[in-house]
């Protein structure tokens, strides 16, 4: 493939050298450069412009950058663009044969629910007989093959390579989570979406976006960029649901539990056995639990109909699906009947939704005991709010470590403790060791009580001081239950 081909639709400011040169790879990390590759110098945490010489020494035949270097190597083509991050997405999309145009790509964005919605879409369309790909926080999938996920949304080169593999494997659809970081950093630049879904928006990632208004603006820009042939499906029960789609060229569709919408649902019963709902005049029982999952199910149902699937067939298939790993997964201790629930809830709103759901599941006076922490090197403003929510909806609360990363876990817990209301202090404990915190929560539980372990969900590691060690909340719960049964 020639450089001129992969620069298709890339806004260029200047070119030095011939673009009729053959290229065999695209990279945004100079360490990945092999002879014959194109290096795109992206600004970010580490400015790629500092590594242009390294890339050339490693064999780059072309460099795409925002600022041309003063010293340029003969025989290397230099391409100047206004925004190299935006250019990287377009270039990668072209290099891998524009894979998003060769299957139907559907993106899911919002603060909470992205993983469950994307996973359910993958499961649903697979069960309907289509070959599908999945790009999510938990895992990436190409048909039945599972690949490890390192980011909610990969970098543009990895993302297009993954989509290219999906096309090669014959996938009809690809369903992906679209994070606010990915939108802002142009990781999805150049992609052609058949549809986009909005779940909800609450305070999160303010360490990155600085203000809530900026966070909203970034999410909204995803819908602003959709083509008119696509659909934009939004949750109109969320106060910003229609804000997201007010400037989109796509066909706007809506879903809701409370207001008039294109895809309307109503919860008839919500228990540990699942959701009993009315969806567009059809009565259906789902395995998933809770109002938040009712919204997720409606989003998936609406998207499937927007993609041309039969309503009844979709509901029948959805009724037997289980959702994403680490999202309201529950275990029940056989002898004591204590219910342990593991959920990824790591924002105040997600934690509130899970605890409100648990409260509705209670049949009598069962205690709700919550184990919760907050991640290090992330938005500090949500820490006291998380603690306040936990105290409001729980009978007992244990603050513990999540992924402290490079912060002192005790300092993170202190930030959380600042949000504990004066009247709730007696029901709170702080145990830095997460395993001990879970063990203590189970020991405090009486028969039929409910223990929520929140924040890590599907994760099978804990990161502290830059080191990852194996840790799985679900495994720990099983181990503690087994000990109690002996």
C-alpha positions in Angstrom: 0.0 0.0 0.0 1.3 3.5 -0.8 1.4 6.5 1.6 -0.9 8.5 -0.7 -3.6 5.8 -0.3 -3.6 5.8 3.5 -3.6 9.6 3.6 -7.0 9.6 1.9 -9.4 12.2 3.6 -6.6 13.3 5.9 -6.5 17.2 6.0 -2.9 18.0 5.0 -1.0 21.2 5.7 2.4 20.4 4.0 4.1 17.4 2.4 7.9 17.1 1.9 8.8 14.2 -0.3 6.7 11.8 -2.6 3.6 10.2 -1.2 4.0 7.4 -3.8 6.2 5.5 -1.4 5.2 2.0 -0.3 4.4 1.5 3.4 3.8 -1.7 5.3 2.7 -0.6 8.8 1.3 2.3 10.9 2.5 3.0 14.4 2.0 5.8 17.0 4.7 4.3 19.3 8.3 4.7 17.9 9.2 1.4 19.7 6.8 -0.5 17.4 8.4 0.9 14.2 9.8 -1.6 11.7 11.4 -0.8 8.3 8.8 0.5 5.9 6.4 1.9 8.5 4.6 5.2 8.9 5.1 6.9 12.3 2.3 9.2 13.5 3.7 11.6 16.2 0.7 12.1 18.5 0.8 14.6 21.3 -0.5 13.3 24.7 1.0 12.1 27.9 4.2 11.5 26.0 4.6 13.8 23.0 5.4 11.6 20.0 7.3 14.5 18.3 10.1 13.8 20.8 10.5 10.4 19.2 10.6 11.2 15.5 14.3 10.6 15.3 13.9 7.2 17.1 11.2 6.2 14.6 13.4 7.2 11.6 16.3 5.3 13.1 14.1 2.2 13.4 13.2 2.4 9.7 10.2 4.7 9.3 9.8 5.8 5.7 7.2 8.5 6.5 6.4 10.7 9.5 3.1 12.4 10.1 3.4 15.3 12.6 2.0 18.7 13.6 5.4 20.4 13.7 8.0 19.5 11.1 11.4 18.8 12.7 14.2 21.2 12.0 16.5 18.4 11.0 14.9 16.0 8.5 16.4 12.8 7.2 16.8 12.4 3.4 14.6 9.7 1.9 11.9 10.1 4.6 8.6 11.7 3.7 7.3 14.3 6.2 3.6 15.1 6.3 2.3 18.0 8.4 -1.2 18.0 9.8 -3.1 20.2 12.2 -4.0 17.4 14.6 -2.0 14.2 14.4 -4.3 12.4 16.8 -7.2 12.9 14.5 -5.0 12.0 11.5 -3.9 8.8 13.2 -7.5 7.4 13.2 -8.1 8.2 9.5 -4.7 6.8 8.5 -5.2 3.6 10.5 -8.7 3.2 9.1 -7.4 3.5 5.5 -4.4 1.2 6.1 -6.5 -1.6 7.4 -8.9 -1.4 4.5 -11.6 0.8 6.1 -13.0 -2.1 8.1 -15.8 -0.2 9.8 -17.4 0.3 6.3 -17.3 -3.5 5.7 -19.4 -4.5 8.7 -22.0 -2.8 10.8 -20.3 -1.0 13.7 -22.4 0.1 16.7 -20.9 2.3 19.5 -22.2 2.5 23.1 -21.4 5.5 25.2 -22.5 6.9 28.6 -21.2 6.8 32.2 -22.8 3.5 33.2 -24.1 0.5 31.3 -21.7 0.6 28.4 -20.2 -2.9 29.0 -23.5 -4.6 29.7 -25.2 -3.1 26.6 -22.3 -3.9 24.3 -22.0 -7.4 25.7 -25.8 -8.1 25.4 -25.7 -6.8 21.8 -22.9 -9.2 21.0 -24.7 -12.1 22.7 -28.0 -11.2 21.1 -26.8 -11.0 17.5 -24.6 -14.1 17.9 -27.7 -16.0 19.1 -29.6 -14.7 16.1 -27.1 -16.3 13.8 -24.7 -13.5 12.9 -20.9 -13.5 13.2 -20.1 -10.7 15.6 -17.2 -8.8 17.2 -17.1 -7.2 20.7 -14.8 -4.5 22.0 -15.4 -3.9 25.7 -13.8 -3.2 29.1 -14.1 -6.8 30.0 -12.9 -8.5 26.9 -12.6 -8.3 23.1 -14.2 -11.0 21.0 -14.0 -12.1 17.4 -16.7 -14.7 16.8 -16.1 -17.3 19.6 -12.5 -16.3 20.1 -11.7 -14.2 23.2 -8.9 -11.6 23.3 -7.7 -9.7 26.4 -8.9 -6.1 26.7 -6.4 -3.5 28.0 -8.5 -0.4 27.5 -12.2 0.3 27.2 -11.5 1.6 23.7 -8.1 0.7 22.2 -5.8 3.2 20.4 -6.7 3.9 16.8 -4.1 1.6 15.3 -4.9 -1.4 17.6 -8.7 -0.6 17.1 -8.5 -0.7 13.3 -6.3 -3.8 13.3 -8.9 -5.5 15.5 -11.8 -4.4 13.3 -9.8 -5.6 10.3 -9.4 -9.0 11.9 -13.2 -9.1 12.5 -13.8 -8.4 8.8 -11.3 -11.1 7.8 -13.1 -13.6 10.1 -16.5 -12.7 8.4 -18.1 -10.7 11.1 -21.4 -9.0 10.2 -21.5 -6.7 13.2 -19.1 -5.2 15.7 -20.3 -3.7 19.0 -18.0 -1.5 21.0 -17.8 0.7 24.1 -16.9 4.2 23.3 -15.3 6.0 26.3 -15.1 9.7 26.7 -11.3 9.4 26.7 -11.5 7.7 23.3 -13.7 10.4 21.8 -11.5 13.2 23.1 -8.3 11.5 22.0 -9.7 10.8 18.5 -9.2 7.0 18.9 -12.5 6.5 16.9 -11.5 9.0 14.2 -12.2 7.8 10.7 -14.6 5.1 11.8 -18.0 4.7 10.1 -20.7 3.9 12.6 -24.0 2.3 11.7 -25.5 3.3 15.0 -24.7 4.8 18.5 -26.4 4.4 21.8 -26.5 6.7 24.9 -27.1 5.1 28.3 -26.8 8.0 30.8 -24.4 10.5 32.1 -23.3 11.3 35.7 -20.2 12.8 37.2 -17.1 10.7 36.3 -13.6 11.3 34.9 -13.5 14.9 36.1 -9.8 14.3 36.8 -9.4 14.1 33.0 -12.2 16.4 31.6 -11.9 18.9 34.5 -15.6 20.0 34.3 -18.9 18.2 34.0 -19.9 20.5 31.1 -16.7 19.4 29.2 -17.5 15.8 29.9 -21.0 16.2 28.4 -19.6 18.1 25.4 -17.1 15.3 24.6 -19.8 12.6 24.9 -22.1 14.7 22.7 -19.5 15.1 20.0 -19.7 11.4 19.3 -23.3 11.8 18.1 -22.5 15.1 16.3 -20.2 13.2 14.0 -22.6 10.4 13.0 -23.6 10.1 9.4 -27.2 10.6 8.3 -27.5 6.9 7.4 -26.8 5.9 11.1 -29.2 5.7 14.0 -28.8 7.5 17.3 -30.6 5.8 20.2 -30.9 7.7 23.4 -32.4 7.3 26.9 -34.9 10.1 27.3 -35.4 9.4 31.0 -31.9 10.8 31.4 -32.2 14.6 31.7 -29.4 15.0 29.1 -30.6 12.3 26.8 -32.0 14.6 24.1 -29.1 17.0 24.5 -26.8 14.3 23.2 -28.6 14.0 19.9 -29.8 17.6 19.3 -27.3 18.3 16.5 -26.8 14.8 15.1 -27.5 14.0 11.4 -28.4 10.5 12.3 -32.0 9.1 12.7 -32.9 9.7 16.4 -34.8 7.0 18.3 -35.6 7.0 22.0 -36.1 4.5 24.9 -37.5 4.9 28.4 -39.3 3.5 31.4 -41.0 6.7 32.4 -41.6 9.0 29.5 -43.1 8.6 26.0 -40.6 7.0 23.7 -40.1 4.8 20.6 -39.1 1.8 22.7 -41.1 1.9 26.0 -40.7 -0.5 28.9 -42.4 -1.0 32.3 -41.2 -3.1 35.2 -43.9 -5.4 36.5 -41.7 -7.2 39.0 -38.0 -7.1 40.1 -36.6 -9.9 42.2 -33.5 -12.0 42.6 -34.9 -14.3 40.0 -34.9 -11.5 37.4 -37.0 -8.8 35.7 -40.6 -9.2 34.7 -41.4 -6.4 32.2 -43.8 -5.1 29.6 -41.9 -4.0 26.5 -43.8 -2.5 23.7 -47.0 -4.3 24.8 -45.1 -7.6 25.0 -44.8 -9.3 28.5 -41.3 -10.7 29.0 -39.2 -12.2 31.8 -35.4 -11.5 31.8 -32.7 -13.1 33.8 -31.0 -9.7 34.6 -31.9 -7.9 37.8 -32.7 -4.2 38.6 -34.0 -1.0 37.1 -30.6 -0.1 35.6 -30.6 -3.4 33.7 -34.2 -2.7 32.5 -32.7 0.4 30.8 -29.8 -1.7 29.4 -32.3 -4.3 28.0 -34.4 -1.5 26.4 -31.3 0.0 24.8 -30.3 -3.4 23.3 -33.9 -4.1 22.2 -34.2 -0.7 20.5 -30.8 -1.0 18.8 -31.7 -4.4 17.4 -35.0 -3.1 16.0 -33.1 -0.1 14.5 -30.8 -2.7 12.8 -33.8 -4.4 11.2 -34.5 -7.3 13.5 -38.0 -8.7 14.4 -39.3 -7.4 17.8 -40.6 -10.7 19.0 -37.5 -12.6 18.0 -35.3 -10.1 19.8 -37.3 -10.2 23.0 -37.3 -14.0 23.0 -33.5 -14.1 22.5 -32.9 -11.4 25.1 -35.0 -13.3 27.7 -32.3 -16.0 28.1 -29.2 -13.9 28.2 -27.1 -13.3 31.3 -25.2 -10.0 30.6 -21.6 -9.0 31.3 -19.2 -10.6 33.8 -18.9 -8.7 37.1 -22.1 -6.8 36.6 -24.5 -7.7 39.4 -23.1 -11.2 39.7 -24.4 -12.9 42.7 -23.5 -16.0 44.8 -25.6 -17.5 47.6 -24.0 -19.3 50.6 -25.9 -22.7 50.7 -26.0 -23.0 54.5 -26.4 -19.4 55.8 -28.2 -18.2 52.7 -26.1 -15.0 52.7 -26.2 -13.3 49.2 -23.0 -11.9 47.9 -23.2 -9.5 45.0 -20.2 -8.4 42.9 -20.6 -5.3 40.8 -18.3 -3.0 38.9 -20.1 0.1 40.3 -17.3 2.7 40.7 -19.2 6.0 40.3 -21.7 7.5 42.8 -24.6 7.0 40.4 -23.7 3.4 39.6 -23.3 2.6 43.3 -26.7 4.3 44.0 -28.4 2.3 41.3 -27.0 -1.0 42.5 -27.9 -0.3 46.2 -31.3 1.0 45.3 -31.9 -2.2 43.4 -30.7 -4.4 46.3 -33.0 -2.4 48.7 -36.0 -3.3 46.5 -35.0 -7.0 46.5 -35.3 -7.2 50.2 -38.3 -9.2 51.4 -38.0 -8.4 55.0 -35.4 -6.9 57.3 -32.3 -8.3 55.7 -29.2 -6.2 56.2 -27.3 -4.6 53.3 -23.6 -4.7 54.0 -21.4 -2.8 51.5 -17.7 -3.2 50.8 -16.5 -0.3 48.7 -13.3 1.6 47.8 -12.1 4.1 45.2 -9.4 3.9 42.6 -6.1 5.8 43.1 -4.9 8.4 40.6 -8.5 9.1 39.5 -11.2 11.6 40.2 -10.9 12.5 43.9 -14.1 14.5 44.0 -16.3 11.3 43.8 -14.7 9.7 46.8 -16.7 11.4 49.6 -19.9 11.1 47.4 -19.4 7.4 47.0 -19.1 7.0 50.8 -22.2 9.1 51.4 -24.2 7.0 48.9 -23.0 3.8 50.6 -24.0 5.0 54.0 -27.4 6.1 52.9 -28.4 2.8 51.4 -26.5 0.3 53.6 -26.9 -1.0 57.1 -23.1 -1.5 57.4 -20.3 -0.1 55.3 -16.7 -1.2 55.0 -14.3 1.2 53.2 -11.3 -0.6 51.6 -8.8 -0.5 48.8 -9.9 -0.7 45.2 -6.9 -0.2 42.9 -4.8 2.3 44.8 -2.3 2.5 41.9 0.4 5.0 43.1 -1.6 6.5 45.9 -1.5 5.6 49.6 -4.7 3.5 50.1 -5.2 4.9 53.6 -5.3 8.4 52.2 -7.9 7.3 49.6 -10.0 5.9 52.5 -9.6 9.2 54.4 -11.0 11.0 51.4 -14.0 8.7 51.4 -14.5 9.0 55.2 -14.9 12.8 54.8 -18.2 12.1 53.1 -19.7 10.0 55.9 -22.7 11.8 57.5 -22.3 12.4 61.3 -25.2 10.0 62.1 -23.7 7.1 60.0 -20.2 6.9 61.5 -21.0 4.1 63.9 -22.0 1.7 61.1 -18.7 2.3 59.2 -15.4 0.4 59.3 -12.2 1.0 57.4 -10.1 -2.1 56.5 -7.3 -1.4 53.9 -6.8 -5.0 53.0 -9.6 -5.9 50.5 -9.6 -9.6 51.2 -10.0 -8.9 55.0 -12.7 -6.4 54.3 -14.8 -9.0 52.3 -14.1 -11.6 54.9 -15.3 -9.2 57.7 -18.4 -8.3 55.8 -19.4 -11.9 55.5 -18.7 -12.5 59.2 -21.0 -9.6 60.1 -23.8 -11.0 58.0 -26.7 -12.9 59.4 -28.8 -15.5 57.4 -30.3 -13.9 54.2 -28.4 -10.7 54.5 -27.0 -9.2 51.3 -23.3 -8.3 51.0 -22.3 -6.0 48.1 -18.7 -5.9 47.0 -18.5 -2.9 44.7 -16.0 -1.3 42.4 -13.9 -4.0 40.7 -16.5 -6.3 39.1 -14.9 -8.4 36.4 -11.3 -7.4 37.2 -9.0 -10.2 38.2 -6.2 -8.0 39.6 -5.4 -5.3 42.1 -3.0 -2.6 41.2 -0.9 -1.0 44.0 2.5 0.8 43.8 2.6 0.2 40.1 2.4 -3.6 40.6 -0.6 -5.8 39.6 -1.3 -8.9 41.7 -4.1 -11.4 41.1 -7.3 -10.5 42.9 -10.9 -11.5 42.0 -13.8 -10.4 44.2 -15.8 -13.4 43.0 -13.1 -15.8 44.0 -12.7 -14.3 47.4 -16.4 -14.5 48.1 -16.5 -18.1 47.1 -13.5 -18.9 49.3 -15.1 -17.2 52.3 -18.4 -18.9 51.7 -16.6 -22.3 51.5 -14.8 -21.6 54.8 -18.1 -20.8 56.5 -19.7 -24.0 55.2 -17.0 -26.2 56.9 
